[in-house]
């Protein structure tokens, strides 16, 4: 496959534009069909870089000349099997070194796509997109610039994910989508869905009007061509909606802005820029709108947030091959799973094991009432998912039948993998393991779901500590994509390999962690909570401290996160970390009292999708709020919001430096991956270490960057 390079860019995997003529049925004339194809297999999707875009433009210019000469009745665009296109070539995008280069990238896309968009107006020849597979970003914008669109029923995903990776739809999407589906749905397509990382399925895209017709995959292209012929002859008319009235447009944009202000704030610029483009789309000319897209795209390409987003995007993609994982061939086969406990975490794990591993699962607890409660959770979850269409009735029945419950420890004798999910008390977990070792087979792997306790200590008294491995799931188990795999002092390569093999089958991303207190996520996340609580203990008002971390773009404020985790769980882990790591993990008498009294820490959200505010009544638990800058109850300066943020970031920098020295993970990339997937650290930050580099904390506190310049930021040499 030929490759090309542009100045400052890596080799481009060129997506070619292959043109052939198709005779439309019913005497409708000739359709020139452009097929996007990079010549590679289905593991390497079509992407659009400068060379590929130039080739597409050249092909379309030839097609336009033929249309002007009256040779064509229609023009169509489709892709290679399974893909229309996955969007822009992100490697090329992150190599751009100046605003002018970035503007040119936007103009190149518009120059090619505008031929499709203007052909009917200039020649009377309509254009069609036959979306035969995945179409994201610039790939979907190829289709949006056409007059009509069909989609295959098995197309993997359609969407405009750009705002989720620090960009805007820059090749027509921000202008065309609101005019096509209405401004309210446009906000969903361009802002809401990317924030949730939830592209559209074909039927969903059809329902809202992103596409005009859907056909079965088996004969998709044939049926699409028949449909196109009927459109050409007038047998089929595709209605288009009127523009939303200006008051409706303004109201939707205003509501979306209020939502962004509350949830995103100033933490990242892309959603706000995209909303500005949507706001202007109603009255702008196409030329002006596309020029505005070019400028917005260029500004964002040259932003640290976008470079950090691409770093995070690539990290998550590379997470499918975990760093430090042993040879997969060493993994033991797993034909039956045992789960010690039948509480909420245990039942969630049992369901997932049965669903994804497809093997029998047995839960064991101390009494039948607890066992029955765990089995009820499995059954009710299966029924709920089947009712929503997310499981077939057959799959739901199979899962429920696969999970059994018992009070008899002896039921684990036939299991080749057993994981404990009992209360986070070291003595209890050691007792469980000691009892299990007398029952299970010599080759059975033992795992613990501990969130912070030492796996090495847990296994220390066993005859075979090498079979013990940590597999830390996050709650809720089904939704959270991260699993921390803990390598204890004597964990064997076979046990580690089995843990990684299981997490892969569960469709989780695994990060290998050394057996240090709190591992990765809880060590840092609870440290953040601890520092916020410490500021409140010293006199910072609870509402000020709760909002202090907003610039980081966490998915929720501190107290809402504490409410989600559970104050008792948070206190337990914080106390455990303090015992292991010492005074740098703050104590919080106020949090202890909140837990002891069972006090609710947050109020209901003022509206759906907005953060839950901290309950101001809990201020009394911590003591009277003091004036920022004065002397607090600890004898330290009372911090304002900026001071709390500074204290948190300084402490995080120090702790990450210590974690890397301790060898908890091989490098900062694994910390970033864990915090993105396990703590919701925003893509726009790149994780935690790029943010600390970018804001100067790593050099100020440690005297060095965590990552080389340019890896997750605009290189300093490219900045004005």
RAJO-V277524 format. One record per run of one state. SS is the DSSP state (@ for helix, = for strand, . for the rest). FROM is the first residue (numbers start at 0). LEN is the number of residues. If there is no record, write none. Layout:
SS:FROM:LEN ; SS:FROM:LEN
This chain:
.:0:2 ; =:2:2 ; .:4:7 ; =:11:2 ; .:13:2 ; =:15:9 ; @:24:3 ; .:27:1 ; =:28:9 ; .:37:10 ; =:47:1 ; .:48:1 ; @:49:19 ; .:68:5 ; =:73:6 ; .:79:3 ; =:82:3 ; .:85:2 ; =:87:1 ; .:88:1 ; @:89:5 ; .:94:4 ; @:98:25 ; .:123:2 ; =:125:6 ; .:131:2 ; =:133:3 ; .:136:1 ; @:137:7 ; .:144:3 ; =:147:5 ; .:152:5 ; =:157:2 ; .:159:2 ; @:161:4 ; .:165:7 ; @:172:9 ; .:181:1 ; @:182:14 ; .:196:3 ; =:199:1 ; .:200:1 ; @:201:7 ; .:208:4 ; =:212:3 ; .:215:1 ; @:216:17 ; .:233:12 ; @:245:18 ; .:263:6 ; @:269:12 ; .:281:4 ; @:285:16 ; .:301:2 ; @:303:15 ; .:318:9 ; @:327:3 ; .:330:5 ; =:335:5 ; .:340:3 ; @:343:14 ; .:357:2 ; =:359:5 ; .:364:3 ; @:367:20 ; .:387:5 ; @:392:10 ; =:402:4 ; .:406:2 ; @:408:6 ; .:414:2 ; =:416:4 ; .:420:5 ; @:425:12 ; .:437:7 ; =:444:4 ; .:448:6 ; @:454:5 ; .:459:5 ; @:464:3 ; =:467:6 ; .:473:8 ; =:481:6 ; .:487:5 ; @:492:13 ; .:505:3 ; =:508:6 ; .:514:6 ; @:520:18 ; .:538:3 ; @:541:6 ; .:547:2 ; @:549:3 ; .:552:5 ; @:557:8 ; .:565:1 ; @:566:18 ; .:584:4 ; @:588:9 ; .:597:4 ; =:601:1 ; .:602:11 ; =:613:1 ; .:614:1 ; @:615:7 ; .:622:8 ; =:630:1 ; .:631:5 ; =:636:1 ; .:637:3 ; @:640:22 ; .:662:5 ; @:667:12 ; .:679:3 ; @:682:3 ; .:685:3 ; @:688:6 ; .:694:2 ; @:696:6 ; .:702:13 ; @:715:3 ; .:718:2
